[in-house]
């Protein structure tokens, strides 16, 4: 057996061992013993009702965000590569939908949202402990901690306990946030498309998710060192509504490191490498637009006015982005392209992601246009000047738009939109005399440096252990056949 297969097999085996351990730890007998060990002085749990409207919206948003990875991102990316690599891109997206979901349930969620330590989450939710429902005897009910919803069973002297996160079950919160954990590493795949080993990709994404995404998520959304208004937060913390830094900056700058370390595709710069199927890309872009309503609107974690505002900003940002990118092509090249419109709408969506819960919808138009314009420049001028092979412009679109969007939060954020519990009634963006831009810029720098450093180390280690890149022969043959033994198009 080849070394790379042994290491990949070991990684999968360890994941299975941890998962099986979870079944044991969550058995009724062990759960009862654990609850009995609590201090008897702990107060009774705080009972909260489930808001069915909020729960329905967040579950729907979870499905929309998952749709963004497959089929949305899968179609968007596979249309941009050569036809000999179409299945390899689809496989990356589909496989990550599976493996990242399991990693999130086993360990990722607790590292991101367990406790409020400054640097990383605790193990409160390890193996979904404290997330799944429990069956509790009356004598143990006083030992249950946190917000819960209680469901009584007629004629039975016991109660079902549903852990809560605000007005929704914590299980719903875990599912929604888990969809972000899936799509963020999937975005990076566009940077090394057509040349990275599948085995190396799988191990890299699992480690990247735990070592880059989870810490950033905890810092900003989980009560960590960058949580806005948190005690001891760096530069006062940051406002990142749906992932400008957590998703787009982290994936964008990491993608650039991947492209630089793995190297250029064979023939890059000397052979034509046009998209093989723009129809796929256009359909994928449209699905991303629709799915993004769940991505941003769902981040309100409720079906309320904030979700409506985020929904509107998302829509106008995408619209303005599509117009801006295609408009620049029309002015500078004489013809607007479908690829330009698709790239622009994604750039606009990525750019407004950080802003959607903090800015007025009318400002979403300006933000989307500015982000798409910056990305157009990055993908046409900057990329050509430096000559790096970011195959599908992950850094040029997601990294750049994430940086611009996070910065513009510091300009346009307003108390008129933001949750009053967040703003505290104080001025936020520069337009109303606030000073949060300091925290926004600090977060851009911290997220960028952290993601670059960890990504670099991970890639170097994996390159030493199993190698990152397919052989020259396999690359020429195409990854569909060399890595998966299949062909995307068979004409009989």
C-alpha positions as CSV (number, residue, x, y, z in Angstrom):
1,X,0.0,0.0,0.0
2,X,1.3,3.4,-0.9
3,X,2.3,5.7,2.0
4,X,-0.3,8.3,1.1
5,X,-3.0,5.7,1.2
6,X,-1.8,4.5,4.6
7,X,-1.9,8.0,6.0
8,X,-5.3,8.7,4.5
9,X,-6.6,5.4,5.8
10,X,-5.2,6.2,9.3
11,X,-7.0,9.6,9.3
12,X,-10.3,8.1,8.3
13,X,-9.9,5.3,10.9
14,X,-9.2,7.7,13.7
15,X,-12.3,9.7,12.7
16,X,-14.4,6.6,12.8
17,X,-12.9,5.7,16.2
18,X,-13.9,9.1,17.6
19,X,-17.4,8.8,16.1
20,X,-17.9,5.3,17.6
21,X,-16.7,6.6,21.0
22,X,-19.4,9.3,20.7
23,X,-22.1,6.6,20.6
24,X,-20.7,5.1,23.8
25,X,-20.4,8.4,25.6
26,X,-23.9,9.4,24.6
27,X,-25.5,6.2,25.8
28,X,-28.2,6.7,28.4
29,X,-26.3,5.1,31.2
30,X,-23.2,7.3,30.8
31,X,-25.4,10.4,30.3
32,X,-27.2,9.6,33.6
33,X,-23.9,9.2,35.5
34,X,-22.6,12.4,34.0
35,X,-25.7,14.4,35.1
36,X,-25.6,12.9,38.6
37,X,-22.0,14.2,39.0
38,X,-23.2,17.8,38.7
39,X,-23.2,20.0,41.8
40,X,-26.6,19.8,43.5
41,X,-26.4,23.6,44.1
42,X,-26.9,24.3,40.4
43,X,-30.1,26.1,39.7
44,X,-32.9,24.7,37.6
45,X,-32.6,25.1,33.9
46,X,-34.1,28.2,32.2
47,X,-37.0,27.1,30.2
48,X,-37.4,28.7,26.7
49,X,-40.1,28.1,24.2
50,X,-39.2,27.2,20.6
51,X,-40.2,29.8,18.1
52,X,-41.5,27.7,15.3
53,X,-41.2,30.5,12.7
54,X,-37.5,31.1,13.6
55,X,-36.8,27.4,13.6
56,X,-38.4,26.9,10.2
57,X,-36.5,29.8,8.7
58,X,-33.1,28.6,10.0
59,X,-33.7,25.0,8.9
60,X,-34.7,26.3,5.4
61,X,-31.6,28.5,5.4
62,X,-29.4,25.5,6.3
63,X,-30.7,23.7,3.3
64,X,-30.1,26.8,1.1
65,X,-26.5,27.0,2.3
66,X,-25.9,23.3,1.6
67,X,-27.3,23.8,-1.9
68,X,-24.6,26.5,-2.4
69,X,-21.9,23.8,-2.2
70,X,-23.7,21.2,-4.2
71,X,-25.0,21.9,-6.8
72,X,-24.2,25.6,-6.7
73,X,-20.4,25.8,-6.2
74,X,-19.9,22.3,-7.9
75,X,-21.5,23.6,-11.1
76,X,-19.9,27.0,-11.0
77,X,-16.4,25.5,-10.6
78,X,-16.7,22.5,-12.9
79,X,-17.8,24.6,-15.8
80,X,-14.6,26.7,-15.5
81,X,-12.2,23.8,-15.7
82,X,-11.2,21.7,-18.7
83,X,-13.6,18.8,-19.5
84,X,-11.0,16.2,-18.4
85,X,-11.3,17.6,-14.8
86,X,-15.0,18.2,-14.5
87,X,-15.7,15.2,-12.3
88,X,-12.7,15.9,-10.0
89,X,-14.1,19.3,-9.1
90,X,-17.6,17.9,-8.5
91,X,-16.1,15.1,-6.4
92,X,-14.2,17.6,-4.2
93,X,-17.4,19.5,-3.5
94,X,-19.6,16.4,-2.9
95,X,-17.0,14.6,-0.7
96,X,-16.4,17.7,1.4
97,X,-20.2,17.8,2.0
98,X,-19.8,14.4,3.6
99,X,-16.5,14.5,5.5
100,X,-16.8,18.1,6.8
101,X,-20.3,17.4,8.1
102,X,-18.9,14.5,10.2
103,X,-15.9,16.4,11.4
104,X,-18.2,19.3,12.5
105,X,-20.5,17.0,14.4
106,X,-17.7,15.2,16.2
107,X,-15.3,18.0,17.1
108,X,-15.7,21.2,15.0
109,X,-18.9,22.6,16.6
110,X,-17.6,22.4,20.1
111,X,-14.2,24.1,19.1
112,X,-16.1,26.9,17.5
113,X,-19.0,27.5,19.9
114,X,-18.1,25.7,23.1
115,X,-17.7,28.1,26.0
116,X,-16.3,31.7,25.8
117,X,-12.6,31.2,26.2
118,X,-10.6,33.8,24.2
119,X,-8.8,31.5,21.8
120,X,-10.6,28.2,21.2
121,X,-13.9,26.6,22.3
122,X,-14.0,24.0,25.1
123,X,-15.4,20.5,24.8
124,X,-18.9,21.2,26.1
125,X,-20.4,20.0,22.8
126,X,-18.0,17.2,21.9
127,X,-19.8,14.5,20.0
128,X,-22.9,16.7,20.1
129,X,-23.2,16.3,23.9
130,X,-25.4,19.2,25.1
131,X,-26.7,19.6,21.5
132,X,-28.9,16.6,21.2
133,X,-32.1,16.0,23.2
134,X,-32.0,14.2,26.6
135,X,-34.4,12.1,28.5
136,X,-34.3,13.2,32.2
137,X,-35.8,11.9,35.4
138,X,-37.4,14.5,37.7
139,X,-34.6,14.1,40.3
140,X,-32.0,15.1,37.7
141,X,-33.9,18.0,36.1
142,X,-32.3,20.6,38.5
143,X,-28.9,19.5,37.4
144,X,-29.5,20.4,33.7
145,X,-27.8,23.7,32.8
146,X,-28.5,26.4,30.2
147,X,-31.5,27.3,28.2
148,X,-33.7,24.4,27.4
149,X,-37.2,23.6,26.1
150,X,-39.0,20.9,28.1
151,X,-41.4,18.4,26.5
152,X,-43.5,16.5,29.0
153,X,-44.9,13.1,28.1
154,X,-48.4,12.4,29.5
155,X,-48.5,9.6,32.0
156,X,-44.7,9.4,32.3
157,X,-42.8,10.8,35.2
158,X,-39.9,12.1,33.1
159,X,-39.2,14.9,30.6
160,X,-37.5,15.4,27.3
161,X,-35.0,18.2,27.4
162,X,-34.2,20.1,24.2
163,X,-31.1,22.3,24.5
164,X,-31.7,25.8,23.1
165,X,-29.7,28.5,21.4
166,X,-31.9,31.6,21.7
167,X,-35.3,30.9,20.2
168,X,-34.2,27.8,18.2
169,X,-33.0,24.4,19.2
170,X,-29.2,24.2,19.5
171,X,-29.4,21.3,17.1
172,X,-30.7,23.7,14.5
173,X,-27.9,26.2,15.3
174,X,-25.4,23.4,14.9
175,X,-26.8,22.4,11.5
176,X,-26.9,25.9,10.2
177,X,-23.3,26.8,11.2
178,X,-22.1,23.4,10.0
179,X,-23.1,24.3,6.4
180,X,-20.6,27.2,6.6
181,X,-18.0,24.7,7.8
182,X,-18.7,22.7,4.6
183,X,-18.6,25.5,2.0
184,X,-15.7,27.5,3.3
185,X,-13.0,24.8,2.5
186,X,-14.8,23.9,-0.7
187,X,-14.2,27.5,-1.9
188,X,-10.5,26.9,-1.6
189,X,-10.6,24.0,-4.1
190,X,-10.9,26.5,-7.0
191,X,-7.3,27.6,-6.4
192,X,-5.7,24.3,-7.0
193,X,-8.2,22.8,-9.4
194,X,-6.8,20.4,-12.0
195,X,-3.6,19.5,-10.1
196,X,-3.9,18.5,-6.4
197,X,-4.1,14.9,-5.2
198,X,-7.5,14.0,-3.9
199,X,-5.9,12.3,-0.8
200,X,-3.9,15.4,0.1
201,X,-7.0,17.6,-0.5
202,X,-9.1,15.5,2.0
203,X,-6.5,15.6,4.8
204,X,-5.7,19.3,4.2
205,X,-9.4,20.3,4.4
206,X,-10.1,18.3,7.5
207,X,-7.1,19.9,9.3
208,X,-7.7,23.3,7.9
209,X,-11.3,23.3,9.1
210,X,-10.3,22.4,12.6
211,X,-7.1,24.6,12.8
212,X,-8.1,27.7,10.8
213,X,-11.9,27.9,10.5
214,X,-12.9,26.8,14.0
215,X,-10.6,29.2,15.8
216,X,-11.6,32.2,13.6
217,X,-15.3,31.2,14.1
218,X,-14.8,31.1,17.9
219,X,-12.9,34.4,18.0
220,X,-15.6,36.3,16.1
221,X,-18.9,34.5,16.7
222,X,-18.3,32.2,19.7
223,X,-17.4,34.7,22.4
224,X,-13.7,34.7,21.7
225,X,-11.0,37.4,21.5
226,X,-12.6,39.3,18.5
227,X,-16.2,39.1,19.5
228,X,-17.7,42.6,19.2
229,X,-18.1,44.3,22.6
230,X,-16.6,41.3,24.4
231,X,-14.6,41.8,27.6
232,X,-10.9,42.1,26.6
233,X,-11.7,41.9,22.8
234,X,-8.9,43.0,20.6
235,X,-9.5,46.5,19.3
236,X,-13.0,46.4,20.6
237,X,-13.9,43.3,18.5
238,X,-15.3,43.1,15.1
239,X,-18.7,43.0,13.2
240,X,-18.8,40.2,10.8
241,X,-22.5,39.3,10.2
242,X,-22.2,36.2,8.0
243,X,-18.5,35.5,7.3
244,X,-16.5,38.3,5.6
245,X,-13.5,37.2,7.7
246,X,-14.5,33.8,8.9
247,X,-15.4,32.5,5.5
248,X,-14.1,34.7,2.7
249,X,-10.9,36.2,4.0
250,X,-9.8,32.9,5.5
251,X,-10.6,30.9,2.3
252,X,-9.3,33.5,-0.1
253,X,-5.8,34.1,1.4
254,X,-5.5,30.3,2.1
255,X,-6.3,29.7,-1.5
256,X,-3.5,32.0,-2.6
257,X,-1.0,30.1,-0.5
258,X,-2.2,26.8,-2.0
259,X,-1.8,28.2,-5.5
260,X,1.7,29.4,-4.8
261,X,3.0,26.3,-3.0
262,X,1.4,23.7,-5.3
263,X,2.6,25.6,-8.4
264,X,1.1,26.4,-11.8
265,X,-0.8,24.0,-14.0
266,X,1.2,22.5,-16.8
267,X,1.0,24.8,-19.8
268,X,-0.3,27.8,-17.7
269,X,0.5,31.0,-19.6
270,X,1.5,29.2,-22.8
271,X,-1.6,27.0,-23.6
272,X,-5.2,28.1,-23.8
273,X,-7.3,26.9,-20.8
274,X,-10.8,28.3,-21.4
275,X,-13.8,27.2,-19.4
276,X,-15.2,24.1,-21.0
277,X,-18.9,24.7,-20.2
278,X,-20.1,28.2,-19.4
279,X,-23.7,26.9,-19.1
280,X,-22.7,25.0,-16.0
281,X,-21.1,28.1,-14.5
282,X,-24.1,30.3,-15.2
283,X,-26.5,27.8,-13.6
284,X,-24.1,27.4,-10.6
285,X,-23.9,31.2,-10.2
286,X,-27.7,31.5,-10.2
287,X,-27.9,28.8,-7.5
288,X,-25.3,30.6,-5.4
289,X,-27.3,33.8,-5.6
290,X,-30.5,32.0,-4.4
291,X,-28.6,30.0,-1.7
292,X,-26.9,33.2,-0.4
293,X,-30.3,34.4,0.9
294,X,-30.0,31.6,3.5
295,X,-26.3,32.2,4.0
296,X,-26.9,35.9,5.0
297,X,-30.6,36.1,5.9
298,X,-30.3,33.0,8.0
299,X,-27.4,34.6,10.0
300,X,-30.0,36.7,11.8
301,X,-30.9,33.4,13.5
302,X,-34.5,34.4,13.5
303,X,-37.3,35.3,11.1
304,X,-37.4,39.0,11.9
305,X,-36.8,42.4,10.5
306,X,-33.0,41.9,10.6
307,X,-33.3,38.8,8.4
308,X,-35.4,40.9,6.0
309,X,-32.8,43.6,5.8
310,X,-29.9,41.1,5.4
311,X,-32.0,39.4,2.6
312,X,-32.4,42.8,0.8
313,X,-28.7,43.8,1.1
314,X,-27.7,40.4,-0.2
315,X,-30.0,40.7,-3.3
316,X,-28.9,44.3,-4.1
317,X,-25.2,43.5,-3.6
318,X,-25.4,40.6,-6.1
319,X,-27.2,42.7,-8.6
320,X,-24.8,45.6,-8.4
321,X,-21.8,43.2,-8.5
322,X,-23.0,41.6,-11.7
323,X,-23.6,45.0,-13.4
324,X,-20.3,46.4,-12.2
325,X,-18.0,43.5,-13.4
326,X,-19.8,43.2,-16.8
327,X,-19.9,47.0,-17.1
328,X,-16.1,47.2,-16.7
329,X,-15.7,44.6,-19.4
330,X,-18.1,46.5,-21.7
331,X,-16.2,49.7,-21.2
332,X,-12.6,48.3,-21.4
333,X,-13.1,45.4,-23.8
334,X,-16.1,46.3,-25.8
335,X,-18.2,43.3,-24.8
336,X,-19.8,42.2,-21.5
337,X,-19.4,38.5,-20.9
338,X,-21.5,35.8,-19.1
339,X,-18.4,34.9,-17.1
340,X,-18.0,38.5,-16.0
341,X,-21.6,38.8,-14.9
342,X,-21.3,35.5,-13.0
343,X,-18.0,36.5,-11.4
344,X,-19.4,39.9,-10.5
345,X,-22.5,38.6,-8.8
346,X,-20.4,36.2,-6.7
347,X,-18.0,39.0,-5.8
348,X,-20.9,41.2,-4.8
349,X,-22.4,38.5,-2.7
350,X,-19.1,37.7,-1.0
351,X,-18.4,41.4,-0.4
352,X,-21.8,42.2,1.3
353,X,-21.6,39.0,3.5
354,X,-19.9,40.8,6.4
355,X,-22.2,43.8,6.1
356,X,-25.7,42.4,5.6
357,X,-26.9,42.7,9.2
358,X,-25.4,46.2,9.8
359,X,-26.0,48.4,6.7
360,X,-29.0,49.8,5.0
361,X,-30.2,47.9,1.9
362,X,-29.5,50.9,-0.4
363,X,-25.9,50.8,0.7
364,X,-25.8,47.2,-0.4
365,X,-25.8,48.5,-4.0
366,X,-22.7,50.6,-3.5
367,X,-20.9,47.9,-1.5
368,X,-21.6,45.2,-4.1
369,X,-20.4,47.5,-7.0
370,X,-17.2,48.5,-5.1
371,X,-16.4,44.9,-4.2
372,X,-16.9,43.6,-7.7
373,X,-14.8,46.4,-9.2
374,X,-12.0,45.7,-6.8
375,X,-12.2,42.0,-7.7
376,X,-12.2,42.7,-11.4
377,X,-9.0,44.6,-11.0
378,X,-7.4,41.9,-8.8
379,X,-8.3,39.1,-11.4
380,X,-7.3,41.0,-14.5
381,X,-4.4,43.3,-13.5
382,X,-2.9,42.0,-10.2
383,X,-3.0,38.3,-11.2
384,X,-1.5,39.0,-14.6
385,X,1.2,41.2,-13.1
386,X,2.4,38.6,-10.5
387,X,1.7,35.5,-12.7
388,X,0.3,33.2,-10.0
389,X,-2.1,30.4,-11.0
390,X,-5.1,30.8,-8.8
391,X,-7.1,28.5,-11.2
392,X,-10.6,29.8,-10.5
393,X,-9.7,33.2,-8.9
394,X,-10.6,32.2,-5.3
395,X,-8.3,34.9,-3.9
396,X,-9.2,37.5,-6.5
397,X,-12.9,37.1,-5.8
398,X,-13.4,35.8,-2.2
399,X,-10.3,37.1,-0.6
400,X,-10.4,40.6,-2.1
401,X,-14.1,41.0,-1.6
402,X,-13.9,39.7,2.0
403,X,-11.2,42.3,2.8
404,X,-13.1,45.2,1.1
405,X,-16.5,44.1,2.6
406,X,-15.1,43.8,6.2
407,X,-13.6,47.3,5.8
408,X,-16.8,48.8,4.5
409,X,-18.7,47.6,7.6
410,X,-16.6,50.2,9.4
411,X,-17.9,52.8,7.0
412,X,-21.6,52.0,6.6
413,X,-22.7,50.1,9.7
414,X,-25.6,51.9,11.4
415,X,-27.7,51.6,14.5
416,X,-30.8,51.9,12.3
417,X,-30.3,48.3,11.2
418,X,-28.1,46.5,13.7
419,X,-29.5,44.5,16.6
420,X,-29.8,47.0,19.5
421,X,-28.3,44.4,21.8
422,X,-25.1,44.5,19.6
423,X,-24.8,48.2,19.0
424,X,-25.9,49.3,22.5
425,X,-27.3,52.4,20.9
426,X,-23.8,53.7,20.2
427,X,-22.6,55.0,16.8
428,X,-21.0,52.4,14.6
429,X,-19.8,53.2,11.2
430,X,-18.1,56.4,10.0
431,X,-21.4,57.6,8.4
432,X,-22.8,58.1,11.9
433,X,-19.6,59.1,13.7
434,X,-18.6,55.7,15.0
435,X,-15.1,54.3,15.2
436,X,-15.5,50.6,14.7
437,X,-13.4,50.7,11.6
438,X,-10.3,50.2,13.8
439,X,-11.6,46.8,14.9
440,X,-12.6,45.9,11.3
441,X,-9.1,46.6,10.0
442,X,-7.5,44.8,12.9
443,X,-9.6,41.7,12.1
444,X,-8.7,41.8,8.4
445,X,-5.0,41.7,9.4
446,X,-5.4,39.1,12.1
447,X,-7.5,36.7,10.0
448,X,-5.2,37.1,7.0
449,X,-2.0,36.5,8.8
450,X,-3.4,33.6,10.9
451,X,-4.9,31.8,7.8
452,X,-1.7,32.3,5.8
453,X,0.6,31.0,8.5
454,X,-1.5,27.8,9.4
455,X,-2.2,27.0,5.7
456,X,1.5,27.3,4.9
457,X,2.5,24.9,7.7
458,X,-0.2,22.4,6.9
459,X,0.7,22.3,3.2
460,X,4.4,21.9,4.0
461,X,3.8,19.0,6.4
462,X,1.4,17.2,3.9
463,X,3.8,17.7,1.0
464,X,6.5,16.0,3.0
465,X,4.3,13.1,4.1
466,X,2.3,12.3,1.0
467,X,2.9,15.0,-1.6
468,X,0.4,17.6,-2.7
469,X,0.4,17.3,-6.5
470,X,-0.4,14.6,-9.0
471,X,2.3,13.4,-11.4
472,X,2.9,15.1,-14.7
473,X,1.4,12.1,-16.5
474,X,-1.7,12.2,-14.3
475,X,-2.2,15.9,-14.8
476,X,-2.0,15.6,-18.6
477,X,-4.4,12.6,-18.5
478,X,-6.8,14.6,-16.4
479,X,-7.8,14.1,-12.8
480,X,-11.2,12.6,-13.6
481,X,-9.5,9.4,-14.8
482,X,-6.2,9.4,-13.0
483,X,-7.8,10.1,-9.5
484,X,-11.3,8.7,-9.8
485,X,-11.2,6.2,-12.8
486,X,-14.1,8.0,-14.5
487,X,-14.9,10.3,-17.4
488,X,-17.3,13.2,-17.3
489,X,-18.3,12.9,-21.0
490,X,-18.7,9.5,-22.7
491,X,-20.0,9.7,-26.2
492,X,-21.3,6.3,-27.4
